[in-house]
Amino acid sequence: MDSDGGPTASPLVSIQYSTAKTRIITTALELFSQHGIGGTSLQMIADEIGVTKAAVYHQFKTKDEIVVAAVEVELARLEPALDLAEADDQRPRALTLLLTQVIDLAVEHRRMVVTLQHDPVVVRLLAEHEPFQLFMGRLFHALTGGENSAEARVRAAMISMAIGGAVSHPLVAGLDDGTLRSQLLLLTWRFLDLPE
């Protein structure tokens, strides 16, 4: 915890991967989006890149390591908006920017969201990964505005689950990303009474 009671900064933004690891992560993200995490094998990643499976193992010992790295890389994209939300005195503007980026990321990776939220292996991996836990603590702190009231916590939980649940729900499977994104933004702003 930092001096104001909020979670300490997470080191996701400082993670630097080699070119080879970045290529594996980028390819894995594409394959995870197409086939899900469970449906993507190390051999598929190697084939897509045009290397041997041993070359992938040389960079990452397990698929679990690739999953964690991929989550870190994607969440690091939110870090500048999260920093702003933590520092900005104009909370509605900063919260709007942060939630816009959260929605963009969820829509972009809508096929992976269910796995990230409910796959027991992935949930365990991320629960044991301290940088992820620190980042999520910061995110929830920003969403609650630092309040610890039941209302603030339930509101943040509802928004979090609503975004994650909506992007992966069968009712929206036929919606294009742009339509889904605009509806999520509109309904989130209404729910939180933020300026649209």
Backbone as CSV, one residue per row, in Angstrom:
resi,resn,N_x,N_y,N_z,CA_x,CA_y,CA_z,C_x,C_y,C_z
1,MET,0.835,-1.183,0.000,0.000,0.000,0.000,0.882,1.250,0.000
2,ASP,0.427,2.289,-0.705,1.174,3.535,-0.694,0.681,4.419,0.445
3,SER,1.199,5.642,0.517,0.908,6.502,1.655,-0.558,6.913,1.770
4,ASP,-1.319,6.907,0.661,-2.732,7.285,0.750,-3.655,6.088,0.908
5,GLY,-3.093,4.922,1.169,-3.910,3.738,1.400,-4.234,2.958,0.144
6,GLY,-3.810,3.448,-1.010,-4.058,2.739,-2.259,-2.987,1.701,-2.514
7,PRO,-3.242,0.797,-3.427,-2.248,-0.216,-3.759,-0.998,0.422,-4.351
8,THR,0.145,-0.202,-4.127,1.384,0.309,-4.701,1.408,0.031,-6.198
9,ALA,2.224,0.795,-6.912,2.301,0.669,-8.368,2.751,-0.734,-8.763
10,SER,2.159,-1.234,-9.821,2.540,-2.545,-10.333,3.620,-2.367,-11.389
11,PRO,4.487,-3.342,-11.537,5.599,-3.207,-12.472,5.292,-3.658,-13.897
12,LEU,4.036,-3.797,-14.263,3.726,-4.318,-15.594,4.320,-3.462,-16.699
13,VAL,4.262,-2.151,-16.554,4.716,-1.278,-17.620,6.227,-1.389,-17.835
14,SER,6.957,-1.825,-16.815,8.410,-1.888,-16.938,8.909,-3.200,-17.548
15,ILE,8.004,-4.120,-17.816,8.413,-5.410,-18.361,8.930,-5.222,-19.781
16,GLN,10.123,-5.729,-20.024,10.713,-5.664,-21.359,11.011,-7.093,-21.822
17,TYR,10.453,-7.469,-22.953,10.692,-8.801,-23.484,11.604,-8.715,-24.697
18,SER,12.395,-9.765,-24.909,13.253,-9.831,-26.091,12.374,-9.892,-27.333
19,THR,12.986,-9.675,-28.474,12.259,-9.741,-29.744,11.631,-11.118,-29.930
20,ALA,12.372,-12.163,-29.592,11.860,-13.532,-29.752,10.653,-13.772,-28.840
21,LYS,10.752,-13.332,-27.595,9.633,-13.524,-26.671,8.426,-12.693,-27.110
22,THR,8.663,-11.473,-27.563,7.567,-10.615,-28.030,6.855,-11.260,-29.209
23,ARG,7.601,-11.849,-30.102,7.007,-12.522,-31.269,6.127,-13.694,-30.830
24,ILE,6.594,-14.457,-29.859,5.810,-15.585,-29.337,4.542,-15.073,-28.664
25,ILE,4.666,-14.035,-27.847,3.507,-13.481,-27.143,2.477,-12.957,-28.135
26,THR,2.938,-12.209,-29.128,2.028,-11.645,-30.133,1.307,-12.746,-30.892
27,THR,2.031,-13.763,-31.285,1.430,-14.889,-32.003,0.462,-15.642,-31.101
28,ALA,0.866,-15.857,-29.849,-0.008,-16.562,-28.900,-1.309,-15.793,-28.703
29,LEU,-1.232,-14.476,-28.577,-2.446,-13.676,-28.411,-3.393,-13.846,-29.593
30,GLU,-2.845,-13.847,-30.802,-3.679,-14.046,-31.997,-4.335,-15.422,-31.965
31,LEU,-3.553,-16.443,-31.619,-4.096,-17.805,-31.573,-5.071,-17.984,-30.417
32,PHE,-4.794,-17.378,-29.269,-5.728,-17.448,-28.144,-7.063,-16.833,-28.542
33,SER,-7.013,-15.731,-29.287,-8.247,-15.076,-29.723,-9.036,-15.950,-30.689
34,GLN,-8.344,-16.713,-31.510,-9.011,-17.573,-32.494,-9.480,-18.888,-31.897
35,HIS,-8.648,-19.500,-31.046,-8.901,-20.870,-30.585,-9.112,-20.999,-29.084
36,GLY,-8.970,-19.884,-28.353,-9.007,-19.952,-26.904,-7.663,-20.416,-26.375
37,ILE,-7.466,-20.232,-25.081,-6.187,-20.632,-24.491,-6.060,-22.142,-24.484
38,GLY,-7.134,-22.833,-24.083,-7.096,-24.294,-24.051,-6.926,-24.922,-25.417
39,GLY,-7.410,-24.249,-26.460,-7.330,-24.784,-27.813,-6.063,-24.414,-28.557
40,THR,-5.161,-23.714,-27.891,-3.898,-23.307,-28.512,-2.760,-24.102,-27.889
41,SER,-2.009,-24.780,-28.721,-0.870,-25.562,-28.224,0.441,-24.837,-28.531
42,LEU,1.489,-25.254,-27.845,2.817,-24.702,-28.141,3.218,-25.017,-29.578
43,GLN,2.811,-26.185,-30.060,3.138,-26.548,-31.442,2.460,-25.594,-32.424
44,MET,1.220,-25.209,-32.130,0.518,-24.260,-32.994,1.246,-22.913,-33.026
45,ILE,1.704,-22.469,-31.863,2.447,-21.210,-31.791,3.725,-21.318,-32.612
46,ALA,4.455,-22.413,-32.434,5.704,-22.624,-33.180,5.443,-22.660,-34.681
47,ASP,4.401,-23.395,-35.099,4.076,-23.491,-36.529,3.739,-22.128,-37.121
48,GLU,2.977,-21.336,-36.370,2.567,-20.014,-36.858,3.770,-19.092,-37.048
49,ILE,4.738,-19.205,-36.143,5.942,-18.368,-36.232,6.918,-18.922,-37.268
50,GLY,6.880,-20.242,-37.469,7.814,-20.868,-38.400,9.096,-21.314,-37.721
51,VAL,8.963,-21.705,-36.436,10.115,-22.212,-35.691,9.741,-23.572,-35.113
52,THR,10.714,-24.198,-34.472,10.436,-25.480,-33.834,9.807,-25.244,-32.457
53,LYS,9.155,-26.263,-31.974,8.585,-26.206,-30.628,9.694,-25.996,-29.598
54,ALA,10.870,-26.574,-29.870,12.020,-26.405,-28.972,12.437,-24.935,-28.886
55,ALA,12.299,-24.202,-29.984,12.644,-22.779,-29.983,11.688,-21.995,-29.078
56,VAL,10.422,-22.403,-29.070,9.452,-21.762,-28.177,9.804,-22.100,-26.731
57,TYR,10.123,-23.381,-26.465,10.510,-23.803,-25.120,11.771,-23.079,-24.639
58,HIS,12.639,-22.701,-25.562,13.862,-21.989,-25.196,13.528,-20.617,-24.598
59,GLN,12.429,-20.021,-25.050,12.020,-18.694,-24.566,11.092,-18.779,-23.349
60,PHE,10.186,-19.750,-23.361,9.222,-19.943,-22.279,9.194,-21.423,-21.929
61,LYS,9.305,-21.728,-20.659,9.343,-23.140,-20.246,7.999,-23.842,-20.398
62,THR,6.895,-23.076,-20.267,5.567,-23.676,-20.329,4.597,-22.740,-21.045
63,LYS,3.468,-23.289,-21.431,2.406,-22.458,-21.994,1.870,-21.506,-20.928
64,ASP,1.863,-21.947,-19.673,1.417,-21.077,-18.589,2.214,-19.781,-18.551
65,GLU,3.523,-19.868,-18.754,4.363,-18.672,-18.773,3.969,-17.741,-19.914
66,ILE,3.594,-18.321,-21.041,3.163,-17.504,-22.186,1.842,-16.814,-21.857
67,VAL,0.933,-17.543,-21.225,-0.364,-16.961,-20.858,-0.149,-15.772,-19.921
68,VAL,0.666,-15.948,-18.899,0.924,-14.862,-17.940,1.579,-13.678,-18.647
69,ALA,2.550,-13.954,-19.506,3.220,-12.872,-20.239,2.237,-12.132,-21.140
70,ALA,1.354,-12.870,-21.799,0.363,-12.242,-22.685,-0.585,-11.352,-21.888
71,VAL,-1.027,-11.818,-20.732,-1.904,-11.009,-19.882,-1.171,-9.747,-19.438
72,GLU,0.088,-9.894,-19.033,0.873,-8.730,-18.609,1.019,-7.702,-19.724
73,VAL,1.342,-8.170,-20.912,1.529,-7.259,-22.044,0.250,-6.491,-22.333
74,GLU,-0.879,-7.184,-22.319,-2.147,-6.514,-22.622,-2.558,-5.561,-21.502
75,LEU,-2.400,-5.979,-20.255,-2.767,-5.095,-19.150,-1.849,-3.882,-19.067
76,ALA,-0.603,-4.038,-19.464,0.330,-2.904,-19.456,-0.168,-1.779,-20.359
77,ARG,-0.980,-2.115,-21.357,-1.565,-1.083,-22.224,-2.492,-0.154,-21.439
78,LEU,-3.050,-0.644,-20.327,-3.947,0.165,-19.497,-3.193,1.047,-18.505
79,GLU,-1.921,0.772,-18.304,-1.166,1.434,-17.247,-1.163,2.969,-17.350
80,PRO,-0.961,3.570,-18.523,-0.991,5.042,-18.571,-2.345,5.624,-18.141
81,ALA,-3.436,5.004,-18.563,-4.764,5.485,-18.165,-4.991,5.258,-16.679
82,LEU,-4.484,4.163,-16.149,-4.606,3.894,-14.719,-3.799,4.906,-13.916
83,ASP,-2.587,5.212,-14.382,-1.776,6.232,-13.712,-2.527,7.557,-13.665
84,LEU,-3.149,7.922,-14.768,-3.899,9.173,-14.844,-5.097,9.149,-13.896
85,ALA,-5.806,8.017,-13.859,-6.975,7.900,-12.981,-6.572,8.012,-11.514
86,GLU,-5.385,7.524,-11.188,-4.908,7.619,-9.807,-4.449,9.032,-9.457
87,ALA,-3.976,9.781,-10.448,-3.401,11.098,-10.183,-4.343,12.250,-10.485
88,ASP,-5.330,12.035,-11.303,-6.162,13.121,-11.812,-7.178,13.586,-10.779
89,ASP,-7.227,14.901,-10.567,-8.219,15.471,-9.667,-9.598,15.502,-10.305
90,GLN,-9.642,15.419,-11.624,-10.921,15.434,-12.344,-11.361,13.989,-12.560
91,ARG,-11.818,13.355,-11.511,-12.130,11.923,-11.513,-13.020,11.465,-12.669
92,PRO,-14.127,12.141,-12.971,-14.963,11.613,-14.057,-14.218,11.513,-15.391
93,ARG,-13.394,12.498,-15.710,-12.652,12.471,-16.981,-11.652,11.320,-16.995
94,ALA,-10.899,11.156,-15.903,-9.903,10.098,-15.823,-10.557,8.717,-15.799
95,LEU,-11.661,8.585,-15.074,-12.371,7.308,-15.011,-12.960,6.951,-16.377
96,THR,-13.454,7.956,-17.092,-13.987,7.726,-18.431,-12.897,7.190,-19.358
97,LEU,-11.718,7.786,-19.312,-10.598,7.326,-20.146,-10.210,5.891,-19.782
98,LEU,-10.093,5.621,-18.486,-9.705,4.278,-18.037,-10.738,3.243,-18.470
99,LEU,-12.013,3.511,-18.237,-13.048,2.551,-18.610,-13.144,2.366,-20.118
100,THR,-12.906,3.429,-20.873,-12.891,3.303,-22.338,-11.823,2.312,-22.761
101,GLN,-10.643,2.418,-22.165,-9.558,1.506,-22.526,-9.822,0.084,-22.031
102,VAL,-10.439,-0.057,-20.873,-10.804,-1.392,-20.374,-11.798,-2.042,-21.344
103,ILE,-12.795,-1.274,-21.781,-13.792,-1.795,-22.723,-13.141,-2.135,-24.053
104,ASP,-12.273,-1.272,-24.551,-11.570,-1.552,-25.808,-10.804,-2.871,-25.721
105,LEU,-10.091,-3.070,-24.627,-9.299,-4.287,-24.439,-10.201,-5.512,-24.332
106,ALA,-11.303,-5.398,-23.602,-12.226,-6.525,-23.453,-12.865,-6.900,-24.781
107,VAL,-13.250,-5.905,-25.567,-13.856,-6.183,-26.875,-12.823,-6.808,-27.814
108,GLU,-11.618,-6.275,-27.798,-10.555,-6.790,-28.665,-10.254,-8.263,-28.382
109,HIS,-10.342,-8.634,-27.116,-10.007,-10.015,-26.721,-11.230,-10.744,-26.175
110,ARG,-12.371,-10.508,-26.768,-13.619,-11.036,-26.226,-13.641,-12.551,-26.117
111,ARG,-12.971,-13.258,-27.000,-12.960,-14.719,-26.914,-12.141,-15.220,-25.731
112,MET,-11.180,-14.421,-25.288,-10.321,-14.839,-24.180,-10.899,-14.503,-22.816
113,VAL,-11.845,-13.586,-22.762,-12.327,-13.071,-21.474,-12.893,-14.175,-20.593
114,VAL,-13.712,-15.038,-21.140,-14.300,-16.121,-20.341,-13.204,-16.992,-19.749
115,THR,-12.214,-17.324,-20.551,-11.115,-18.158,-20.065,-10.371,-17.453,-18.942
116,LEU,-10.095,-16.168,-19.122,-9.356,-15.429,-18.101,-10.136,-15.329,-16.799
117,GLN,-11.459,-15.264,-16.895,-12.272,-15.126,-15.688,-12.626,-16.452,-15.028
118,HIS,-12.720,-17.530,-15.820,-13.305,-18.748,-15.265,-12.466,-20.016,-15.399
119,ASP,-11.452,-20.030,-16.250,-10.634,-21.226,-16.375,-9.838,-21.406,-15.077
120,PRO,-10.019,-22.533,-14.383,-9.371,-22.691,-13.076,-7.844,-22.610,-13.132
121,VAL,-7.249,-23.099,-14.206,-5.791,-23.049,-14.320,-5.332,-21.606,-14.473
122,VAL,-5.996,-20.856,-15.353,-5.631,-19.462,-15.582,-5.902,-18.626,-14.333
123,VAL,-7.050,-18.848,-13.697,-7.381,-18.114,-12.469,-6.315,-18.362,-11.409
124,ARG,-5.883,-19.617,-11.259,-4.839,-19.947,-10.282,-3.527,-19.268,-10.639
125,LEU,-3.140,-19.346,-11.914,-1.885,-18.719,-12.356,-1.856,-17.240,-12.026
126,LEU,-2.941,-16.548,-12.346,-2.987,-15.115,-12.126,-3.111,-14.773,-10.648
127,ALA,-3.784,-15.626,-9.878,-3.899,-15.400,-8.436,-2.545,-15.504,-7.750
128,GLU,-1.662,-16.307,-8.321,-0.330,-16.509,-7.743,0.705,-15.529,-8.302
129,HIS,0.314,-14.709,-9.257,1.253,-13.805,-9.924,1.138,-12.403,-9.316
130,GLU,2.110,-12.041,-8.492,2.033,-10.798,-7.727,1.863,-9.538,-8.588
131,PRO,2.590,-9.375,-9.701,2.367,-8.164,-10.508,0.916,-8.035,-10.992
132,PHE,0.292,-9.161,-11.350,-1.107,-9.124,-11.779,-1.999,-8.702,-10.612
133,GLN,-1.770,-9.269,-9.443,-2.584,-8.935,-8.278,-2.431,-7.462,-7.895
134,LEU,-1.204,-6.935,-7.945,-0.982,-5.519,-7.653,-1.711,-4.637,-8.667
135,PHE,-1.633,-5.017,-9.938,-2.294,-4.240,-10.980,-3.807,-4.232,-10.759
136,MET,-4.380,-5.406,-10.492,-5.827,-5.485,-10.285,-6.243,-4.703,-9.043
137,GLY,-5.415,-4.704,-8.010,-5.700,-3.898,-6.827,-5.763,-2.419,-7.166
138,ARG,-4.818,-1.980,-7.983,-4.819,-0.576,-8.430,-6.060,-0.274,-9.263
139,LEU,-6.412,-1.187,-10.158,-7.568,-0.972,-11.026,-8.849,-0.858,-10.197
140,PHE,-9.044,-1.782,-9.266,-10.248,-1.739,-8.444,-10.254,-0.511,-7.533
141,HIS,-9.086,-0.107,-7.063,-8.982,1.112,-6.253,-9.423,2.320,-7.085
142,ALA,-9.010,2.371,-8.339,-9.415,3.476,-9.230,-10.916,3.425,-9.504
143,LEU,-11.459,2.228,-9.710,-12.886,2.103,-10.000,-13.764,2.477,-8.811
144,THR,-13.258,2.260,-7.602,-14.037,2.621,-6.412,-13.764,4.046,-5.959
145,GLY,-12.792,4.693,-6.621,-12.430,6.041,-6.192,-11.782,6.034,-4.822
146,GLY,-11.220,4.899,-4.444,-10.583,4.778,-3.139,-11.563,4.576,-1.995
147,GLU,-12.853,4.538,-2.318,-13.863,4.311,-1.276,-13.887,2.835,-0.914
148,ASN,-14.183,2.577,0.343,-14.275,1.191,0.783,-15.703,0.838,1.185
149,SER,-16.645,1.694,0.804,-18.039,1.435,1.179,-18.569,0.236,0.402
150,ALA,-19.601,-0.383,0.931,-20.224,-1.516,0.242,-20.727,-1.080,-1.126
151,GLU,-21.334,0.108,-1.198,-21.865,0.585,-2.479,-20.762,0.749,-3.523
152,ALA,-19.647,1.345,-3.146,-18.542,1.550,-4.100,-17.971,0.219,-4.563
153,ARG,-17.811,-0.720,-3.636,-17.251,-2.020,-3.997,-18.197,-2.813,-4.889
154,VAL,-19.490,-2.791,-4.573,-20.461,-3.519,-5.399,-20.572,-2.875,-6.782
155,ARG,-20.555,-1.544,-6.840,-20.623,-0.838,-8.123,-19.429,-1.225,-9.005
156,ALA,-18.222,-1.231,-8.438,-17.026,-1.607,-9.202,-17.097,-3.071,-9.648
157,ALA,-17.571,-3.943,-8.753,-17.705,-5.360,-9.101,-18.720,-5.547,-10.226
158,MET,-19.829,-4.819,-10.147,-20.861,-4.939,-11.189,-20.332,-4.474,-12.542
159,ILE,-19.617,-3.362,-12.572,-19.072,-2.864,-13.828,-18.056,-3.856,-14.389
160,SER,-17.182,-4.334,-13.529,-16.164,-5.294,-13.957,-16.792,-6.548,-14.560
161,MET,-17.756,-7.117,-13.854,-18.395,-8.339,-14.347,-19.310,-8.064,-15.544
162,ALA,-19.933,-6.888,-15.555,-20.801,-6.555,-16.685,-19.999,-6.453,-17.972
163,ILE,-18.857,-5.821,-17.923,-18.027,-5.697,-19.124,-17.535,-7.071,-19.549
164,GLY,-16.957,-7.825,-18.593,-16.446,-9.160,-18.918,-17.538,-10.115,-19.361
165,GLY,-18.682,-10.046,-18.702,-19.797,-10.928,-19.069,-20.417,-10.559,-20.401
166,ALA,-20.521,-9.267,-20.667,-21.168,-8.824,-21.905,-20.358,-9.183,-23.144
167,VAL,-19.035,-8.989,-23.093,-18.249,-9.241,-24.311,-18.231,-10.713,-24.692
168,SER,-18.481,-11.581,-23.718,-18.421,-13.014,-24.006,-19.789,-13.690,-24.025
169,HIS,-20.857,-12.928,-23.883,-22.200,-13.502,-23.811,-22.684,-13.931,-25.200
170,PRO,-23.385,-15.080,-25.292,-23.894,-15.542,-26.589,-24.824,-14.538,-27.282
171,LEU,-25.524,-13.708,-26.519,-26.429,-12.742,-27.134,-25.711,-11.696,-27.989
172,VAL,-24.438,-11.464,-27.710,-23.703,-10.451,-28.474,-22.700,-11.069,-29.442
173,ALA,-22.707,-12.391,-29.554,-21.732,-13.061,-30.415,-21.793,-12.569,-31.863
174,GLY,-22.974,-12.210,-32.337,-23.121,-11.757,-33.716,-22.875,-10.272,-33.922
175,LEU,-22.643,-9.533,-32.841,-22.393,-8.099,-32.977,-20.944,-7.851,-33.384
176,ASP,-20.745,-6.891,-34.281,-19.374,-6.527,-34.630,-18.754,-5.761,-33.455
177,ASP,-17.438,-5.686,-33.444,-16.729,-5.062,-32.330,-17.138,-3.610,-32.118
178,GLY,-17.322,-2.854,-33.192,-17.685,-1.442,-33.072,-19.024,-1.241,-32.391
179,THR,-20.018,-2.048,-32.769,-21.339,-1.942,-32.153,-21.281,-2.343,-30.693
180,LEU,-20.601,-3.445,-30.402,-20.477,-3.901,-29.019,-19.778,-2.841,-28.174
181,ARG,-18.702,-2.289,-28.694,-17.958,-1.263,-27.965,-18.843,-0.050,-27.670
182,SER,-19.538,0.459,-28.677,-20.349,1.665,-28.471,-21.479,1.421,-27.471
183,GLN,-22.089,0.243,-27.507,-23.163,-0.059,-26.561,-22.617,-0.211,-25.137
184,LEU,-21.462,-0.852,-25.005,-20.859,-0.986,-23.677,-20.507,0.382,-23.095
185,LEU,-19.944,1.254,-23.916,-19.611,2.598,-23.450,-20.870,3.334,-22.999
186,LEU,-21.885,3.314,-23.842,-23.127,4.020,-23.539,-23.748,3.529,-22.231
187,LEU,-23.867,2.218,-22.084,-24.514,1.657,-20.904,-23.654,1.813,-19.650
188,THR,-22.340,1.747,-19.789,-21.451,1.956,-18.646,-21.555,3.388,-18.154
189,TRP,-21.550,4.338,-19.090,-21.655,5.757,-18.693,-22.988,6.004,-17.985
190,ARG,-24.061,5.398,-18.499,-25.371,5.575,-17.856,-25.381,4.986,-16.450
191,PHE,-24.832,3.787,-16.316,-24.820,3.119,-15.021,-24.039,3.931,-13.987
192,LEU,-22.897,4.488,-14.401,-22.055,5.245,-13.477,-22.391,6.730,-13.443
193,ASP,-23.385,7.131,-14.244,-23.780,8.535,-14.319,-22.603,9.424,-14.704
194,LEU,-21.827,8.959,-15.709,-20.701,9.720,-16.230,-21.147,10.459,-17.485
195,PRO,-20.481,11.571,-17.825,-20.838,12.269,-19.068,-20.538,11.394,-20.285
196,GLU,-21.473,11.343,-21.222,-21.286,10.482,-22.413,-20.447,11.188,-23.465
